[in-house]
């Protein structure tokens, strides 16, 4: 009887002492004293090895020290002692993820209902569809988190590549597969195979949206303006409400010396999607070439309002200087030329 009482009293003393060390550990954590926190929680778990909170605190102290490998064991022990300790799932998930145990981390993030961590872990294990879904939800909730933006961009890029690979391998001769291959070659600036695959896609489906536009851009990149104009015109006919098709057609016509028709297409592009600097700059050029200086001035001034700096603003200043010289407005021409030179100098300065 006396032995049992003594044992009970000893256990009470140990528990009280463990609790004191837990409190000291928590105070050290809150004060940012990581080494002290680890030491206090280690003493607490030694005195009471069945206290889940002590192990949880030890794991959190290691995480605060960014010692993720050391955090895993006490956090697992805390959940083993108290499976209902929900607060331990999320830090254990991140500790596992930091050490490369992404598969184990998935279950912890699911238990914690942490869609950000879950999406990252799913990305690492290759579950791309679910990774994209969870990371999109997390990024919508935290739109200014650069880490989430990075992981979402990586996940969507890999998922997109995976889908393209499936498309090309499963339907190798389909118009969409040819379109996908053409896009890959165009991105690598390999214009000849890009043209061949775009043309292959169009032979089977001449009304496939976007393909004439993309093929035209390949021709434009090679300064083949007649061919580019033909493709942009085909796209504009297929999609009369597509502002980019109208802009590209106008730009190609302008490059080919047809300022009048270029101006009409660029005006249409501006109506479809107002205040696009690229459209306005080209519209200014078309108006200037046709002698419509007031319209050119209006377009270029709007570019400068929208862009303020950069190549388009710089070239707009240069264009304004040219039309002011033609109109005999020497002071205005000098002002715009000075603005062009200053802007041009800024662009050249690293």
Order of alpha helices (4+ residues) and beta strands (2+ residues): alpha-alpha-alpha-alpha-alpha-alpha-alpha-alpha-alpha-alpha-alpha-alpha-alpha-alpha-alpha-alpha-alpha-alpha-alpha
